């Protein structure tokens, strides 16, 4: 039997990347997962059953609260993780996972959620608010990270991109070809729950800078329209401070069942970020709900029913909401537009690609 190792950056929640990892892990239930640190209680039941090996970061108290400050050192920390001899390594990477050392003779397939955003094209979004001196130090460290990131591409045999958007970024920054396999959505869970619509708009997001939840809050601050925001993260206290309207409410964490109901009853989901692909728009549409999205990045591939806006400003969001309210939608038809993103389709595509790679049916894309 082929021995497989899976690699993921860190495992502390169940967001889009972790759901991809879950779908891959179901194909290889005997595999060992290697990750920098892990919170098993926050993972899905199927991932909780897997054998997981972590770095020494796992032993540091409250690592989830400050790991972002360790980003420049993660390549070195990743080097302390040693994969046992195996036939195939599959990395699921949005940060450093693709750079793990590969055992001799093993093939390496890397599923790229994105080349590291904070070193390839999104530096200003992440670091512009830092003090000048700190920013200069960070920019120096980013040069080292870019060199490391490019060097580790040599040990990736085959790249998989989660979207056309990411495929273009892999080609632009890495000068490598990749296969597009869109992430899976649990279409058994995310289904319409009601034909009745509530009186609110919905945002579902991590509270980190590039998600731009702040723009939606500012857009709704002086409106009577109701907004529900689901999420958590380091900017949570900041978002609470800039909220001025009583019609804006926060939900820290919800179950998938609760989220399904929120999606199903919302007027629309607002998606203000330039995302690599974006699972939230697919989950919303699977529940029959249209999306008001920034017309850049992965949303251009994932949003089938809704309205686009093209500037990341509160005013652009307000105008998009007003435009949305002039339109009519056949809500019953919306879920049909995303049926190709189901988990079975993802797993079939991924399994076939692995067979082609191991059988050399796919041409190796040299650096």
Residue pairs with C-beta under 8 A, 6 or more apart in sequence:
1 30
2 87
2 88
2 358
3 30
3 85
3 86
3 87
3 88
4 28
4 30
4 31
4 86
4 87
4 88
4 89
4 90
5 31
5 32
5 33
5 34
5 83
5 84
5 86
5 88
5 89
5 90
5 103
5 106
6 21
6 24
6 25
6 28
6 31
6 32
6 33
6 34
6 50
6 89
6 90
6 91
6 92
7 33
7 34
7 35
7 83
7 89
7 90
7 91
7 92
7 93
7 97
7 98
7 100
8 17
8 18
8 21
8 33
8 34
8 35
8 91
8 92
8 93
8 97
9 17
9 35
9 36
9 92
9 93
9 94
9 95
9 96
9 97
10 35
10 36
10 37
10 38
10 67
10 95
11 18
11 21
11 33
11 35
11 37
11 38
11 39
11 42
11 43
11 47
11 52
12 37
12 38
12 39
12 42
12 64
13 39
13 42
14 22
14 42
14 43
14 44
15 206
15 279
16 113
16 183
16 277
16 278
16 279
17 92
17 94
17 113
18 43
18 44
18 47
19 44
19 183
19 184
19 186
19 279
20 92
20 111
20 113
20 162
20 183
20 184
20 346
21 33
21 47
21 92
22 44
22 46
22 47
23 184
23 343
23 346
23 347
23 350
24 90
24 92
24 111
24 347
24 350
25 31
25 33
25 46
25 47
25 50
26 46
26 347
27 347
27 350
27 351
28 90
29 49
29 50
31 50
31 51
31 90
32 50
32 51
32 52
32 53
32 84
33 47
33 50
33 51
33 52
33 53
34 52
34 53
34 54
34 81
34 83
34 100
35 52
35 53
35 54
35 55
35 97
36 54
36 55
36 57
36 58
36 67
36 74
36 77
36 78
36 81
36 96
37 54
37 55
37 57
37 58
37 60
37 63
37 64
37 67
38 52
38 54
38 58
39 64
40 48
40 52
53 81
54 81
55 77
55 78
55 80
55 81
56 77
56 80
57 63
57 67
57 70
57 77
68 234
70 77
71 95
71 118
71 145
72 138
72 141
72 142
72 144
72 145
74 95
74 96
75 96
75 99
75 145
75 148
78 96
78 97
78 99
78 100
79 101
81 100
82 101
83 89
83 100
83 101
83 102
83 103
83 106
84 103
85 103
85 104
85 106
86 103
86 106
87 105
87 106
87 107
88 106
88 107
88 108
88 109
88 354
88 358
89 100
89 102
89 103
89 106
89 107
89 108
89 109
90 108
90 109
90 110
90 111
90 354
91 97
91 98
91 100
91 108
91 109
91 110
91 111
91 156
92 111
92 113
93 110
93 111
93 112
93 113
94 112
94 113
94 114
94 116
94 117
94 276
95 116
96 116
96 149
97 110
98 110
98 112
98 152
98 153
98 156
99 148
99 149
99 152
99 155
101 155
102 108
102 155
107 157
107 158
107 357
107 358
108 155
108 156
108 157
108 158
109 156
109 157
109 158
109 159
109 160
109 353
109 354
109 357
110 156
110 158
110 159
110 160
111 160
111 162
111 181
112 159
112 160
112 161
112 162
112 166
112 170
112 178
113 162
113 166
113 276
113 277
114 162
114 166
114 169
114 276
115 149
115 166
115 169
115 170
115 173
115 174
116 145
116 149
117 125
117 126
117 210
117 276
118 126
118 127
118 142
119 142
119 145
119 146
119 149
120 146
120 149
120 169
120 173
121 169
121 173
122 210
123 139
123 142
125 209
125 210
126 209
126 210
127 135
127 138
127 139
128 135
129 209
130 138
150 174
153 174
153 176
153 367
154 367
156 176
157 357
157 364
158 178
158 179
158 353
158 357
158 362
158 364
158 365
159 170
159 174
159 176
159 177
159 178
159 179
159 365
160 178
160 179
160 180
160 181
160 350
160 353
161 167
161 170
161 178
161 179
161 180
161 181
162 180
162 181
162 182
162 183
162 276
162 277
162 298
163 180
163 182
163 276
163 277
163 298
163 301
163 302
164 180
164 301
165 276
165 277
165 297
165 298
165 300
165 301
166 178
166 276
166 277
166 298
167 178
167 180
169 276
170 176
170 177
170 178
171 177
171 178
175 367
176 365
176 367
177 365
178 365
179 353
179 362
181 346
181 349
181 350
181 353
182 277
182 301
182 340
182 341
182 346
183 277
183 279
183 341
183 346
184 341
184 342
184 343
184 345
184 346
184 347
185 279
185 282
185 283
185 286
185 338
185 341
185 342
185 343
186 256
186 343
187 286
187 335
187 338
187 339
187 341
187 342
187 343
189 256
189 257
189 260
190 256
190 260
190 263
190 283
190 286
190 287
191 260
191 286
191 287
191 335
192 264
192 287
192 288
192 331
192 332
192 335
193 260
193 261
193 264
193 265
193 287
194 264
194 265
195 331
195 332
196 265
197 265
197 266
197 267
197 331
198 265
198 266
198 267
199 226
199 267
200 226
200 227
200 228
200 265
200 266
200 267
201 220
201 225
201 226
201 227
201 228
201 266
201 267
201 268
201 269
201 270
201 292
201 321
202 227
202 228
202 229
202 230
202 262
202 263
202 266
202 268
202 269
202 270
202 284
202 289
203 213
203 216
203 227
203 228
203 229
203 230
203 231
203 269
203 270
203 271
203 272
204 230
204 231
204 259
204 262
204 263
204 269
204 280
204 283
204 284
205 211
205 213
205 229
205 230
205 231
205 273
205 280
206 231
206 232
206 233
207 213
207 231
207 232
207 233
207 234
207 235
207 236
207 239
208 233
208 234
208 235
209 235
210 273
210 274
211 272
211 273
212 272
212 273
212 312
213 229
213 231
213 235
213 239
213 272
214 235
214 238
214 239
214 242
215 272
215 312
215 313
215 314
215 317
216 227
216 229
216 270
216 272
216 314
216 317
217 227
217 229
217 239
217 242
217 243
217 248
218 242
218 314
219 314
219 315
219 317
219 318
219 321
220 227
220 245
220 247
220 248
221 242
221 243
221 244
221 245
221 248
222 244
222 245
223 245
223 247
223 318
224 247
225 247
225 321
226 247
226 248
226 249
227 245
227 247
227 248
227 249
227 270
228 249
228 250
228 251
228 262
228 266
229 239
229 248
229 249
229 250
229 251
230 250
230 251
230 253
230 254
230 259
230 262
231 250
231 252
232 252
232 253
236 250
236 252
239 250
240 250
243 250
251 262
254 262
259 283
260 287
263 269
263 283
263 284
263 286
263 287
263 289
264 287
264 288
264 289
266 284
266 289
267 289
267 324
268 289
268 290
268 291
268 292
268 306
268 307
268 321
268 324
269 280
269 281
269 284
269 289
269 290
269 291
269 292
270 291
270 292
270 293
270 317
270 321
271 278
271 280
271 281
271 291
271 292
271 293
271 294
271 299
271 303
272 293
272 294
272 312
272 317
273 294
273 297
274 294
274 296
274 297
274 299
274 312
275 297
275 298
275 299
276 297
276 298
277 297
277 298
277 301
277 302
278 293
278 297
278 298
278 299
278 302
278 303
279 302
281 291
281 293
281 299
281 302
281 303
281 306
282 302
282 338
282 341
284 290
284 291
285 291
285 303
285 304
285 305
285 334
285 335
285 337
285 338
286 335
286 338
287 335
288 331
288 332
288 334
288 335
289 331
289 334
290 305
290 306
290 307
290 324
290 329
290 331
290 334
291 299
291 303
291 305
291 306
291 307
292 306
292 307
292 308
292 309
292 317
292 320
292 321
292 324
293 299
293 303
293 306
293 307
293 308
293 309
294 308
294 309
294 310
294 312
295 308
295 309
295 310
296 310
299 308
300 308
302 338
304 334
304 337
304 338
305 329
305 333
305 334
305 337
306 324
307 320
307 323
307 324
307 327
308 320
309 316
309 317
309 319
309 320
310 316
353 362
355 361
356 362
